[in-house]
Structure formats: structure tokens, C-alpha cells
Amino acid sequence: MSCQTSQEQRESLLRLQATLHEELAQERSLQLDAKRLLQEKEVCKLLQKQVSHAGVHGTALECCRPASKRLTVAVAAALGPKASSLLVDSHALALKCIEYLKTARLGSCEFLPIETLRQKQLRGGGEDTEEEEGGTLLPPPPADALPPGCRWAVDCVSFEDRFRHVYQFLLSDCLIVPSLAVARELRFGRAHASVEKYRLVTLDGEKLQRGGVIAFDLGGLTGRLAARWEAQQQDRLLERVEKVREQLQALEHAETTTAERLQQRTAQFNLLHRQCVQLQAKARVWEEQAEEKQEKLHRMQTQLQELREREAARKQELTAKQQALDEIHATVLQQQQRHFAQLDAAVGRRHVLAEHRRRRQRVEALKAELTGLHAQETQLQAELADCGDRLAQLQRSTEAKGEEDEKEKKEDERRLLKQLELTERDVEDADSKREAAAAEARDAQQDLQTHEKNLQKIRERVEASKLEQQRLSREAAAASGRQRQQTMESMQILRQADQQGMRVPLAAGTWRNVRMWVYREEKRRAFLDSSSEDEEPQSVDAPSEERGHSKKSKDAAESPRRTGDIAGRRRSDASERDAPEGEGTGEGEVRDRRREQERPDEDEKLFVIDFSKLAAEKREFISQHKDTPARLLEAAATQEAELLRRGAHLRSLFPNLKVGEKEKKTREQLTEISAELERVQRVSRAAAARLADLQRERNARFAVCFHHCRVAVDVFFRELTTTTFGKDAGLDDATSGFAKVGGRAYLDLERPRGDREDDAFAG
């Protein structure tokens, strides 16, 4: 009994050992096959990377798939060793791949060029390769010659249409049959003639060659190829299962979070709606600001055009004056020739030549002064061009800022509209799943929108009130600034009139009071400086300063006369005594000296201008604009009271904290926009101030030059028109008593009616 048991155990152990050896062999075969498959994939990837990614498509096994699962073994047996061949586009690409494999020493590989096989099929080739297993291009067999269950191997494989020539080359000479008995009947039976050129493969992998050889390799290459297809199918199924599982989890998660998403989307929708309303309000404000900037830019361009036109007119006037000066020179030469011809015998030639040289030197000096005036004019033109460049730069920066704001506004609108569209789509999906919750949400949303609309209307009224108040405050500030500017311009005009010896019609007071008011600031500064240097203040006597100023102006006017000789000064004094209306000796100055003895109070009105003696259009302009500041102040007070009333009404309402936060953010943004607007306005005001400074500096320089030219022309004309007769010249008694004869030249500015009082543009 024990011997029998030992024998059975020994046999079972031997069977187990044989089974283990078989499994080990299969495992080793699978490992080798996996290693070979991995190596083939690596070689294919290297060729795609190094040679051509689009020209190398993969192995014949990877590029096709059996039509059904039961045909897997049969198709694998039909492909045979050709299943590991690589599919490439052309013969040249195959040669490049072989060259790369030889260089990299990556082993051997078989290539199937698609273009070559297509050309071979078009030429009708394949008759010379009938004895080769696979690689024979044969047409499909007639359907009536095959028994049921038999199919052409090309029809048992699914592949892309571009690979048809390859698989026809590999499988066109093969037929798939149900069993080996059917294969033997086809090979050796009555239908032998119609199928003698085809290979026969059964569903179990048995192969019957054309010469009658029967082969079976299910445990070898055929089994490995079928296993590869099954593994690929299993991998695809596992991927599909994993995707379905992920979709199920996503659906479960979506079902659990639908209510939360609905609430979030509703809140987001409300937020986007409010932001859209706010952006619309901002867009309107930005459009208004852009229009204001455009109007301001248009006004500045108009002013610049006026300046250029006046500059051209000024050049024409200078040209006309130069022509007049040339005519005066010609007239002087004619008078010199006429007078010197008559006085040549009486005076003598030497004295005439000396006088001629002296006058020529005087003319050269006047020409030099005229050249200086031209240089000053060129400098003023350069400053005007610089001002124009700065204005153009400011205009470009303003336009660029407006374009950037417009782009940002459009981008925000597009982004919000897109978010609003996505949100509405999500809300519609959630509403279709949760109708009851959507109904409640719509009711709550309607109530909230009603409150938001009411609050938005109140906020818009408040913003409108604030904007109106700001506008009125700006207008009041502008009115006060214009009033100060008018005062400064009045002082400047009166100061220039005093420097040029002009008088404005007065209804009360004297010209001394006008000068005291004009030079009051200068006197105060001088008084403060003198007080800091000396403890005892010096008395500021307006009449003495007036006399000193008159003396300085008179000395400045007579300074060119001192450059002449003694005879010329005696002739000038005689002509001043003979003149019926001399400067500084009129009755107006006598009355001024009498009134200077009584000094009025500085706090009272020192003088009153008689506007009735002005032109009719100026009196009408003054009567139309004298009540403008009072109306502006009254409108500002009314608007401020209305704003306080509306603010009290808003404080009486129940506040919404979220709305308050949104309003705070909106105010911060409005503050930033206001700051930017103020910065641009400051830049504009700085440019305008610079332009005004240039105009004032131009007027001051022009006044100095004009005064110098007026004095020089007067002296020059007086010396030209002066004639001297000596008592020893041998003339008669009628001409011997006539000592000096001379004339006066008056040069003044002419301003057209209605033009502004700008000396640089006067005639």
C-alpha cells in the first residue's frame, strides 16, 4: 500500500514538474515577446523622431484590427512574420530608416513602402511572386466558388483606406475557412482550380499552403500576435471602464453639489448684473469726460490758430515798417542833397561832410537796434513754437489716454457679457433640474432687483447732485479766477499806459491815484524790505515817487539826446519851447500836482474809470457780464441745499452692507478717475499759464523796444529837420535872426476796434 502511494505521489510530482516547466516556458516566451514588442515600439518611436514623424506609421499589426473577435487567431496566422513590418510612405524613406538603423546599430527591421506597393498594384504586378507566402497581389475569389463560412482575408481586417495596398499585398492571396476539412475540400476537391493560387487558414490558426503543406503555430508566433491584439483590446476596454467610472463619479458629485452651484450662480448673476449697471454708468461718465476733453482741445487748437494768424500779421506789419523806414531814408537823402546844395556856399563843405558822417553813424545805430528787435522776434517765435509743441504733446497724451480708457471699457464689457452668457447657461441647466428651487430663487431675485433698482435710482440722483455741485464749484472758482485775472490785466494795462504816457478817462480821482493803485504791491514790498534793514520806517510819499518816476521816465526819454553834440541839445531845447503842446506841461499834469497835496485813504476807492467815454461795444459787453458771479454763487448755494436734503433722505433709509461696500469701491474708482482728470487739468493749466507768461513777457519786451524806437525816431527826425544859419555867413537881416528850426515825430500804437489790448499785435 505504501509503495503504491509513493508511486502515485511520484507521478503527481512529475506531472506537476512538467506543468511547471510548461508554464515557465510560456512565461519566458511571453517575456521574450514583451521584450521584443517593447524593442519594436522603441525602434518605431526613434524612427518617427529622427527620420520622419509623419512618414513612419507603425507595424502592420498595430495599423489594423480583426473584423470580429473569432477572426483574431486566423488573421494573426495569415499575417505571419509580416505583422512586425513597419509601414512607411515611400521607398526613399525606407532607405533612410535602414541607414539610420545601420548607423545606430539597432538591429534588423522589415519595411513596407506604401507608394511602391500602390504602383506595383497599378502595374498589375505580382505574377512573379506566386511561390512566396504572402506578397502576391490577387483579386478576390468569386463568391459562388466558396462554400459558406469562407471569406477573403482582406475583408476580415479593418484598417484605414490609405493602408489598403499594404494589406492587399499581405492578405490578398489568403482565404479564411471554418475548419481544416473545408480547407482540404477546397484544396483537393472540385473547386481546386479556382482556389489553387490562395493560401487557406482556418479559424483555429491551421495553415494549408499552396503546395499542400499544413502548419500550426498557435503556441508560437500566431499565439503571440493574437495575444497582442487581445491585450490591446483589453487595454482599450479598461480605459473605457475608467472613463465611465470617472463620468459616474462626476455625475454623482454634480448631483450632490447642484443646490450649492445654483446658489453660487444666482449670486454671481446678481453680482454681474450690478457690475454691468455700474460699468454702464462709468461708460456714460467717461463719454462725457471725453467730450469735455475734446471740446477743450478744440478751443486750444483755435487759440493756437489765432496766435499763428496774428504772428503772420505781425510779420506783415514789420515788413511794412521796414519799407516805410527805407522810404524815410530815401527822403532824408533827398532833403540832405537839397539843403546841402543851398548851404554849401554859406556853411562850407567840411562841416556838411562831418554832419553827414554823424548822421550815417546814427542810421547804422538804428539798424543795429532793428537787428536786435528782429532777434527778439525770432526768440519769441521759437518760444511760441515750443508752446505749440507742448500743446501737441498734451493733445497726443490726452488722445492716447482716451483710447486706452475706451479699450479697457470695451474689454470689460466683453468679459462681463461673456461671463453673463456662461452664467445664464448654467442657471438654465440648474433650473431645468431643480424647478422648485429655481422658482424660489426667481422670487427672491425679483425682490432683490426691485430693491437694487430703487437703491440705484437713489444713488444716481446723489451722483447727479454731486456732479452738479462740483460743476457749480468749478464755475465759481473759474469766475473768481477770471475776476483776479481781470484785475491783474487791468493793473497791467494801466501800468503799460502809464509807462507809455497814455491816460484813461476818469470819472473820479486823478491819475496819481491810478498809479498808487498800480504800484501798490511794489511799494509794499519795498516798504517791507526797508523795514527789515532799518528800524525806523521810511515814509512812502506817492507824489514824490510820482515825481521821481516822472523824472526817471523823462531822463530815460532824454538819454538818447545827450549823445548828440551841444548844438543839437540847444536846438532841441528851443524846439521844445516853441512847441505849443509839450509832453509833461499840459493842464492835466498841473491839476494832478494840485491834487497830489491831498493824499486819500488807502482803504477807500482811489479812482473811478469813466466807462461812458468808452466805445459802445465795450459798454454793452460790461453791462452783459457784470451779474455773472452773483448768479453763479446763488446757483451753488441752491445746489448745496438740495444735496444736503437728499443726503438726509438717504441716511433715513435702511442701509445694505454689501451695497455700501460696492458703493465704497465705486467711490474709490471715481476718486482715481477724478485724480487723473485733475492731473490732466493741472497740466493744461500749466501750459496755459506758460502761454500767458510768454505773452506777458512778449508784451513787456515789445513795450521796451517800442519806447526806445519812439524816442530814437523822434530824435532822428528832429535832427534831420533842424537847420542852422550863422550870423557871420553874410546873409540878409531876414534870415540872420532865425537860429534853429526843428520838427517833432510822434510814434504810437493803433488798435482796431473790438480787438484785445495786446501791444505786440497793435498797428
C-alpha positions in Angstrom: 0.0 0.0 0.0 2.8 2.4 0.9 4.6 1.5 -2.3 1.5 2.3 -4.4 1.1 5.6 -2.5 4.7 6.5 -3.1 4.4 5.7 -6.8 1.3 7.9 -7.1 3.0 10.8 -5.3 6.0 10.4 -7.6 3.8 10.5 -10.7 1.9 13.6 -9.4 5.1 15.3 -8.7 6.4 14.5 -12.2 3.2 15.9 -13.7 3.5 19.0 -11.5 7.1 19.4 -12.6 6.0 19.1 -16.3 3.2 21.6 -15.8 5.7 24.0 -14.1 8.1 23.6 -16.9 5.4 24.3 -19.5 4.3 27.4 -17.5 7.8 28.5 -17.1 8.4 28.1 -20.8 5.2 30.1 -21.6 6.3 32.8 -19.2 9.7 33.0 -20.7 8.1 33.1 -24.2 5.8 35.9 -23.0 8.7 37.8 -21.5 10.7 37.5 -24.7 7.7 38.5 -26.7 7.1 41.6 -24.5 10.8 42.5 -24.7 10.6 42.1 -28.5 7.4 44.2 -28.6 8.9 46.9 -26.5 12.0 46.9 -28.7 9.9 47.2 -31.8 8.0 50.2 -30.3 11.2 51.9 -29.3 12.6 51.4 -32.8 9.4 52.8 -34.3 9.5 55.9 -32.0 13.1 56.6 -32.8 12.5 56.4 -36.5 9.5 58.7 -36.1 11.6 61.1 -34.1 14.9 61.0 -36.1 13.7 60.3 -39.6 10.1 61.3 -40.2 7.2 61.5 -37.8 4.5 61.7 -40.5 6.1 59.1 -42.8 6.6 56.2 -40.3 3.2 54.8 -39.3 3.9 51.7 -37.2 3.8 48.0 -37.6 1.3 46.1 -39.8 -0.2 44.6 -36.6 -0.7 48.0 -35.0 -2.3 49.6 -38.0 -5.1 47.0 -38.4 -7.8 45.3 -36.3 -9.7 42.0 -36.9 -13.3 42.5 -38.0 -14.5 40.2 -35.1 -13.0 38.5 -32.1 -13.3 35.0 -33.5 -11.2 36.0 -36.5 -8.2 37.1 -34.3 -6.3 33.8 -34.5 -6.9 33.3 -38.2 -5.8 36.9 -39.2 -2.7 36.5 -37.0 -1.8 33.2 -38.7 -2.5 34.9 -42.1 -0.1 37.8 -41.4 2.6 35.7 -40.0 6.1 37.3 -39.8 5.0 40.2 -41.9 3.0 41.5 -38.9 6.2 43.1 -37.5 7.0 45.0 -40.7 6.9 48.8 -40.5 4.7 50.8 -42.8 6.4 53.8 -44.4 5.3 56.2 -47.1 7.9 55.7 -49.8 10.9 53.6 -50.8 13.3 56.5 -50.2 12.0 56.9 -46.7 12.6 53.1 -46.1 16.2 53.5 -47.3 16.7 56.4 -44.8 15.3 54.3 -42.0 17.6 51.4 -42.9 20.6 53.8 -43.0 19.7 55.1 -39.5 19.3 51.6 -38.1 22.7 50.7 -39.5 24.3 53.8 -38.1 22.7 53.4 -34.6 23.1 49.6 -34.6 19.5 48.9 -33.6 19.1 45.5 -35.3 17.1 44.5 -38.3 13.6 45.6 -39.4 11.4 45.0 -42.4 9.7 47.9 -44.2 6.6 48.1 -46.4 6.6 51.2 -48.6 3.0 52.2 -49.4 3.8 54.2 -52.5 5.8 51.3 -54.1 3.1 48.8 -53.3 0.4 51.1 -54.8 2.5 51.5 -58.0 3.0 47.8 -58.2 -0.7 47.1 -57.9 -1.4 49.7 -60.6 1.1 48.0 -63.0 -0.6 44.7 -62.3 2.5 43.1 -60.8 2.6 40.0 -58.6 2.7 37.1 -61.1 6.4 36.6 -60.5 5.9 36.1 -56.7 3.3 33.4 -56.7 5.5 30.9 -54.8 6.1 33.3 -51.9 4.0 33.1 -48.8 2.2 36.4 -48.8 3.2 39.2 -51.1 1.1 38.1 -54.0 -1.5 40.6 -55.3 -4.6 38.6 -56.2 -8.1 39.7 -56.8 -10.9 38.5 -54.5 -12.2 35.0 -55.4 -15.7 34.6 -56.9 -18.4 34.3 -54.2 -20.0 31.3 -55.9 -16.8 29.3 -55.8 -16.5 29.4 -52.0 -18.6 27.3 -49.5 -20.5 29.1 -46.7 -18.3 30.5 -43.9 -15.3 31.2 -46.2 -14.1 34.8 -46.6 -11.3 36.6 -48.3 -8.6 37.6 -45.7 -8.6 41.3 -46.8 -12.3 41.5 -45.9 -11.6 40.1 -42.4 -9.4 43.1 -41.3 -10.4 46.7 -40.7 -7.8 49.4 -41.5 -7.5 53.0 -42.8 -8.1 53.4 -46.5 -4.6 54.7 -47.2 -3.2 51.3 -46.0 -5.3 49.2 -48.4 -2.5 48.5 -50.8 -0.3 47.2 -47.9 -2.9 44.7 -46.6 -3.9 43.6 -50.1 -0.2 42.9 -50.6 -0.1 40.9 -47.4 -3.5 39.1 -47.4 -4.9 39.1 -50.9 -3.6 35.5 -51.5 -5.2 34.1 -48.4 -8.7 32.7 -47.6 -10.2 32.2 -44.1 -12.1 28.9 -43.8 -14.1 27.4 -40.9 -12.1 24.2 -40.4 -9.3 22.1 -41.8 -11.7 19.7 -43.5 -13.2 22.6 -45.5 -9.7 23.7 -46.4 -8.8 20.1 -47.7 -12.0 20.0 -49.7 -11.1 23.4 -51.3 -7.5 22.4 -52.0 -8.1 18.9 -53.3 -11.8 18.9 -54.3 -13.7 20.1 -57.3 -13.1 23.8 -56.7 -9.3 23.2 -56.8 -8.8 25.2 -60.0 -10.4 28.4 -58.7 -8.6 28.5 -55.3 -5.3 26.9 -56.2 -3.4 30.3 -56.0 -4.7 31.1 -52.5 -3.4 30.1 -49.0 -6.0 28.6 -46.7 -6.1 29.5 -43.0 -8.7 28.1 -40.5 -10.3 29.9 -37.6 -8.1 27.8 -35.2 -4.9 29.0 -36.9 -4.1 26.0 -39.1 -2.5 26.9 -42.4 -2.7 25.0 -45.6 -0.1 26.3 -48.1 -0.4 26.2 -51.9 2.0 23.2 -52.2 -0.1 21.2 -49.7 2.0 21.8 -46.6 -0.1 22.0 -43.3 1.3 24.2 -40.4 0.0 25.0 -36.9 1.7 27.6 -34.7 -0.8 28.6 -32.1 1.8 28.4 -29.3 4.4 30.4 -31.3 4.2 33.5 -33.4 0.5 33.2 -34.2 -0.4 32.9 -30.5 1.8 35.9 -29.6 0.2 38.0 -32.3 -3.3 37.1 -31.2 -2.3 37.8 -27.6 -1.1 41.3 -28.6 -4.5 42.1 -30.2 -6.3 40.8 -27.2 -4.1 42.8 -24.9 -4.7 46.0 -26.9 -8.5 45.3 -26.8 -8.3 44.7 -23.0 -6.4 48.0 -22.6 -9.0 49.8 -24.6 -11.8 48.2 -22.6 -10.0 49.1 -19.3 -9.6 52.7 -20.5 -13.3 52.9 -21.4 -14.3 51.4 -18.0 -12.1 54.0 -16.2 -13.6 56.8 -18.2 -17.2 55.6 -17.5 -16.3 55.3 -13.8 -14.9 58.9 -13.8 -18.1 60.1 -15.5 -20.2 58.4 -12.9 -18.3 60.0 -10.1 -18.6 63.4 -11.8 -22.3 62.9 -12.2 -22.6 61.9 -8.5 -20.6 64.9 -7.5 -22.7 67.1 -9.7 -25.9 65.8 -8.2 -24.6 66.4 -4.7 -23.5 70.0 -5.4 -26.4 71.2 -7.6 -28.0 73.2 -4.9 -24.8 74.9 -3.9 -23.9 75.7 -7.5 -27.4 77.1 -8.1 -27.0 79.5 -5.2 -23.5 80.4 -6.3 -24.6 81.0 -9.9 -27.6 83.1 -8.7 -25.3 85.2 -6.5 -22.8 85.6 -9.3 -25.5 86.5 -11.7 -26.7 89.3 -9.4 -23.2 90.5 -8.9 -22.5 90.6 -12.6 -25.8 92.4 -13.2 -24.8 95.1 -10.7 -21.3 95.3 -12.2 -22.9 95.7 -15.6 -25.1 98.6 -14.4 -22.1 100.2 -12.7 -20.0 99.9 -15.9 -22.7 101.4 -17.9 -22.8 104.4 -15.5 -19.0 104.6 -15.8 -19.2 104.5 -19.6 -21.5 107.4 -19.6 -19.2 109.4 -17.3 -16.2 108.5 -19.5 -18.0 109.6 -22.6 -18.9 112.9 -21.0 -15.3 113.4 -19.9 -14.0 112.5 -23.4 -16.4 115.1 -24.9 -15.2 117.8 -22.5 -11.6 117.0 -23.3 -12.4 117.1 -27.0 -14.0 120.5 -26.6 -11.1 121.8 -24.6 -8.7 120.5 -27.2 -10.7 122.2 -29.9 -10.6 125.5 -28.1 -6.8 125.3 -27.6 -6.4 124.5 -31.3 -8.5 127.5 -32.1 -6.3 129.7 -29.9 -3.2 128.3 -31.4 -4.5 129.1 -34.9 -5.3 132.6 -33.8 -1.8 133.0 -32.5 -0.4 131.9 -35.8 -2.6 134.3 -37.7 -1.5 137.1 -35.5 2.1 136.1 -35.9 1.7 136.3 -39.7 0.0 139.7 -39.4 2.9 140.9 -37.2 5.4 139.8 -39.8 3.5 141.7 -42.4 3.5 144.8 -40.2 7.2 144.5 -39.7 7.7 144.2 -43.4 5.6 147.3 -44.0 7.5 149.3 -41.3 10.8 148.2 -42.9 9.6 149.6 -46.2 8.5 152.8 -44.5 11.9 153.1 -42.9 13.6 152.7 -46.3 11.3 155.4 -47.7 12.3 157.7 -44.8 16.0 157.0 -45.5 15.4 157.9 -49.2 13.5 161.1 -48.2 16.3 162.0 -45.8 18.9 161.6 -48.5 16.9 163.8 -50.8 16.5 166.5 -48.1 20.2 166.4 -47.4 21.0 166.9 -51.0 18.5 169.8 -51.3 19.6 171.6 -48.1 23.3 171.0 -48.6 23.2 172.3 -52.1 21.7 175.6 -50.8 24.0 175.8 -47.7 27.2 174.7 -49.4 28.4 178.2 -50.0 27.3 179.5 -46.6 28.4 176.8 -44.3 31.2 175.0 -46.1 31.8 171.6 -47.4 33.8 170.2 -44.5 31.0 170.9 -42.0 28.5 169.2 -44.2 30.6 166.1 -44.7 31.1 165.8 -40.9 27.4 166.2 -40.3 26.7 163.6 -43.0 29.1 161.1 -41.4 27.5 161.6 -38.0 24.0 161.1 -39.3 25.2 158.0 -41.2 26.6 156.6 -37.9 23.2 157.3 -36.3 21.5 155.4 -39.1 23.8 152.4 -38.5 23.0 152.5 -34.8 19.3 152.4 -35.6 19.9 149.5 -38.0 21.7 147.6 -35.2 18.8 148.3 -32.9 16.4 147.0 -35.6 18.5 143.8 -35.8 18.2 143.3 -32.1 14.4 143.7 -32.4 14.4 141.0 -35.2 16.4 138.7 -32.9 13.9 139.2 -30.1 11.1 138.5 -32.5 12.9 135.3 -33.6 13.2 134.3 -29.9 9.5 134.9 -29.3 8.7 132.8 -32.4 10.8 130.0 -31.1 9.1 130.2 -27.7 5.7 130.1 -29.5 6.7 127.0 -31.4 7.9 125.4 -28.2 4.5 126.2 -26.7 2.8 124.7 -29.7 4.9 121.5 -29.4 4.0 121.1 -25.8 0.3 121.7 -26.6 0.5 119.0 -29.3 2.2 116.6 -26.9 -0.5 117.2 -24.4 -3.1 116.6 -27.1 -1.4 113.3 -28.0 -1.2 112.1 -24.4 -4.9 113.0 -23.9 -5.9 111.1 -27.0 -3.8 108.1 -26.0 -5.4 108.1 -22.6 -8.9 108.3 -24.1 -8.1 105.4 -26.4 -6.7 103.3 -23.5 -9.8 104.0 -21.5 -12.0 103.1 -24.4 -10.2 99.8 -24.9 -10.3 98.9 -21.2 -14.0 99.7 -21.2 -14.7 97.5 -24.3 -12.7 94.7 -22.8 -14.5 94.8 -19.5 -17.8 94.9 -21.3 -16.9 91.9 -23.5 -15.6 89.9 -20.5 -18.7 90.7 -18.4 -21.0 89.8 -21.3 -19.2 86.5 -21.8 -19.4 85.7 -18.1 -23.0 86.7 -18.1 -23.7 84.4 -21.0 -22.0 81.5 -19.3 -23.7 82.2 -16.1 -27.1 82.3 -17.7 -26.4 79.0 -19.4 -25.5 77.3 -16.1 -28.5 78.8 -14.4 -30.8 77.5 -17.2 -29.4 74.0 -16.7 -29.8 74.1 -13.0 -33.3 75.5 -13.3 -34.3 72.6 -15.5 -33.2 70.1 -12.8 -34.5 72.0 -9.8 -37.7 73.7 -10.8 -38.9 74.4 -7.3 -35.6 75.9 -6.1 -35.5 78.0 -9.3 -39.0 79.4 -8.6 -38.0 80.4 -5.1 -34.7 81.9 -6.4 -36.6 83.9 -9.1 -39.0 85.3 -6.5 -36.0 86.3 -4.2 -34.2 87.7 -7.2 -37.2 89.8 -8.3 -37.4 91.2 -4.8 -33.7 91.9 -4.7 -33.7 93.5 -8.1 -36.6 95.7 -7.0 -34.6 96.9 -4.0 -31.4 97.3 -6.1 -33.3 99.4 -8.7 -34.6 101.7 -6.0 -31.2 102.0 -4.5 -29.6 102.5 -7.9 -32.0 105.3 -8.7 -31.3 107.0 -5.3 -27.5 106.6 -6.0 -27.8 108.0 -9.4 -29.6 111.1 -8.1 -26.9 111.5 -5.4 -24.2 111.2 -8.0 -26.0 113.7 -10.3 -26.3 116.1 -7.4 -22.6 115.7 -6.6 -21.6 116.3 -10.2 -23.8 119.4 -10.3 -22.3 120.7 -7.1 -18.8 120.1 -8.5 -19.7 121.8 -11.7 -21.0 124.8 -9.9 -18.0 124.9 -7.6 -15.7 124.8 -10.6 -17.7 127.6 -12.3 -17.4 129.7 -9.1 -13.7 129.0 -8.9 -13.4 129.9 -12.6 -15.4 133.1 -12.1 -13.2 134.1 -9.1 -10.1 133.3 -11.2 -11.3 135.3 -14.1 -12.0 138.2 -11.8 -8.5 138.0 -10.4 -7.2 137.7 -13.9 -9.2 140.7 -15.0 -7.8 142.7 -12.0 -4.2 141.7 -13.0 -4.9 142.5 -16.6 -6.3 145.9 -15.6 -3.2 146.6 -13.5 -1.0 145.5 -16.4 -2.9 147.7 -18.9 -2.8 150.8 -16.6 0.9 150.2 -15.9 1.6 150.0 -19.6 -0.5 153.1 -20.2 1.5 154.9 -17.5 4.8 153.8 -19.0 3.7 155.0 -22.4 2.3 158.3 -21.2 -1.3 157.4 -22.0 -4.4 158.5 -20.0 -7.6 156.6 -19.3 -10.8 158.7 -18.9 -11.6 159.0 -15.2 -15.0 159.9 -13.6 -13.4 160.4 -10.1 -9.9 160.6 -8.8 -6.7 161.5 -10.5 -4.1 159.7 -12.5 -1.9 159.8 -9.3 -4.4 157.6 -7.6 -4.3 155.2 -10.5 -0.5 155.0 -10.2 -0.8 154.4 -6.5 -3.1 151.5 -7.1 -1.0 150.0 -9.8 2.3 150.3 -8.0 0.8 149.4 -4.5 2.3 145.9 -4.4 5.7 147.2 -5.4 5.6 149.8 -2.7 4.6 147.3 -0.1 7.5 145.0 -1.0 9.9 148.0 -0.9 8.4 149.1 2.4 8.9 145.6 3.9 12.5 145.4 2.6 13.4 148.8 4.0 11.7 148.0 7.4 13.8 144.8 7.7 17.0 146.7 7.1 16.3 149.8 9.2 14.3 150.1 12.4 12.9 153.5 11.5 10.4 153.1 8.6 10.8 155.5 5.8 7.8 157.4 4.7 6.4 156.4 1.3 5.3 159.5 -0.4 3.2 158.9 -3.5 3.7 162.4 -5.0 7.5 162.2 -4.6 7.6 158.7 -6.1 5.4 160.0 -8.9 7.8 162.9 -9.5 10.7 160.6 -9.2 9.1 158.2 -11.7 8.3 161.1 -14.0 11.9 162.3 -13.7 13.2 158.8 -14.4 11.0 158.4 -17.4 11.9 161.9 -18.6 15.6 161.2 -18.1 15.1 157.8 -19.9 13.4 159.7 -22.8 16.1 162.3 -22.9 19.0 159.9 -22.5 19.5 159.5 -26.3 19.5 163.2 -26.8 22.6 163.5 -24.5 24.6 161.5 -27.1 24.4 164.4 -29.5 26.6 167.5 -29.5 26.0 170.8 -27.7 24.4 172.5 -30.8 21.9 169.7 -31.1 20.8 170.0 -27.5 20.3 173.7 -27.8 18.2 173.1 -30.9 16.1 170.5 -29.0 15.5 172.9 -26.1 14.5 175.7 -28.5 12.1 173.4 -30.3 10.5 172.3 -27.0 10.0 175.9 -26.0 8.5 176.7 -29.4 6.2 173.6 -29.4 2.6 174.5 -28.5 1.8 171.1 -26.8 4.8 169.7 -24.9 5.0 166.5 -23.0 4.6 166.9 -19.3 3.5 170.6 -19.4 -0.3 170.2 -20.1 -3.1 171.4 -17.9 -3.8 167.8 -16.8 -0.4 167.5 -15.1 -0.9 170.9 -13.3 -4.2 169.6 -11.9 -2.5 166.4 -10.9 0.2 168.2 -9.0 -2.5 170.2 -7.1 -4.4 167.1 -6.2 -1.3 165.2 -5.1 -1.1 167.5 -2.0 -4.1 165.8 -0.5 -3.5 162.0 0.0 -6.7 159.9 0.1 -7.2 156.9 2.4 -5.8 153.6 1.1 -8.8 151.6 2.1 -11.2 153.7 0.0 -11.7 153.7 -3.7 -9.0 155.9 -5.1 -10.3 156.4 -8.6 -13.3 155.5 -10.8 -12.9 154.9 -14.6 -15.5 156.7 -16.7 -16.8 153.9 -18.9 -19.3 156.2 -20.6 -16.4 157.5 -22.7 -15.5 154.0 -23.9 -16.7 152.5 -27.2 -20.3 151.3 -27.5 -19.5 147.6 -27.9 -17.3 147.6 -24.8 -20.0 149.3 -22.7 -22.5 146.6 -23.9 -20.1 143.8 -23.0 -19.6 145.1 -19.5 -23.3 145.5 -18.9 -24.0 141.9 -20.0 -21.4 140.2 -17.7 -21.5 142.3 -14.6 -24.0 140.0 -12.8 -22.5 136.6 -13.7 -20.6 135.9 -10.4 -23.7 136.7 -8.3 -25.7 134.2 -10.4 -23.1 131.5 -10.0 -22.9 131.9 -6.2 -26.7 131.7 -6.0 -26.9 128.6 -8.1 -24.1 126.9 -6.0 -25.9 127.7 -2.7 -29.2 126.2 -4.1 -27.4 123.1 -5.3 -25.7 122.6 -2.0 -29.0 122.8 -0.1 -30.6 120.3 -2.4 -27.6 117.9 -1.9 -27.9 118.2 1.9 -31.6 117.4 1.7 -31.0 114.3 -0.4 -28.2 113.1 1.9 -30.6 113.4 4.9 -33.2 111.3 2.9 -30.6 108.6 2.2 -29.5 108.4 5.8 -33.1 107.8 6.8 -33.2 104.6 4.6 -32.1 101.2 5.8 -28.5 100.6 4.6 -27.4 97.5 2.7 -23.9 96.5 3.8 -23.0 94.8 0.5 -24.3 97.7 -1.5 -22.3 100.0 0.8 -19.1 98.1 0.1 -19.8 98.3 -3.6 -20.5 102.0 -3.4 -17.3 102.4 -1.5 -15.3 100.7 -4.2 -17.2 102.7 -6.8 -16.3 105.9 -5.0 -12.6 104.9 -4.8 -12.6 104.3 -8.6 -14.4 107.6 -9.1 -11.7 109.3 -6.9 -9.0 107.7 -9.0 -10.7 109.0 -12.2 -11.1 112.4 -10.7 -7.5 112.5 -9.6 -6.4 111.6 -13.2 -8.7 114.3 -14.5 -7.3 116.8 -12.1 -3.8 115.9 -13.2 -4.7 116.4 -16.8 -6.3 119.7 -15.9 -3.2 120.8 -14.0 -1.1 120.0 -17.0 -3.4 122.0 -19.2 -3.5 124.9 -16.7 0.3 124.8 -16.5 0.5 125.0 -20.3 -2.0 127.9 -20.3 -0.1 129.7 -17.6 3.2 129.2 -19.5 1.5 130.6 -22.6 0.2 133.6 -20.6 3.7 134.2 -19.2 5.2 134.1 -22.6 2.5 136.6 -23.8 3.2 138.9 -20.9 7.0 138.7 -21.4 6.5 139.4 -25.1 4.3 142.4 -24.3 6.9 143.8 -21.8 9.8 143.4 -24.2 7.8 144.9 -27.0 6.9 147.9 -24.8 10.6 148.5 -24.0 11.6 148.2 -27.7 8.7 150.4 -28.8 9.6 153.1 -26.3 13.2 153.0 -27.4 12.2 153.2 -31.1 9.8 156.1 -30.4 12.5 158.1 -28.7 15.1 157.3 -31.3 12.8 158.2 -34.2 11.8 161.5 -32.6 15.5 162.5 -32.1 16.5 161.3 -35.5 13.6 163.2 -37.2 14.3 166.4 -35.1 18.0 166.4 -36.1 17.2 165.8 -39.7 14.7 168.7 -39.8 16.9 171.2 -37.9 18.7 173.9 -40.0 21.3 176.4 -38.5 22.2 179.9 -40.0 25.2 181.6 -38.6 25.3 185.4 -38.2 28.7 185.5 -39.9 27.5 183.8 -43.0 26.9 187.0 -44.9 23.1 186.6 -45.3 20.4 189.3 -45.1 18.7 190.5 -42.0 15.6 188.5 -42.7 17.4 185.2 -42.2 20.1 186.2 -39.8 17.8 186.2 -36.7 16.4 182.7 -37.4 18.6 180.5 -35.3 17.0 176.9 -35.1 14.3 175.1 -36.9 13.2 171.6 -36.0 10.1 169.2 -36.0 8.7 166.5 -33.8 7.9 162.9 -34.7 5.1 161.0 -32.8 5.0 157.2 -32.9 2.0 155.5 -31.3 0.1 152.2 -31.4 -3.2 151.8 -33.2 -5.6 149.0 -32.1 -8.6 148.1 -34.2 -12.0 148.4 -32.6 -13.1 145.1 -30.8 -9.6 143.7 -30.6 -7.9 142.8 -27.3 -5.4 145.2 -26.0 -2.2 143.3 -26.9 0.7 145.7 -27.8 2.5 143.1 -29.8 -0.3 142.8 -32.3 -1.3 146.5 -32.4 -0.7 148.6 -35.6 
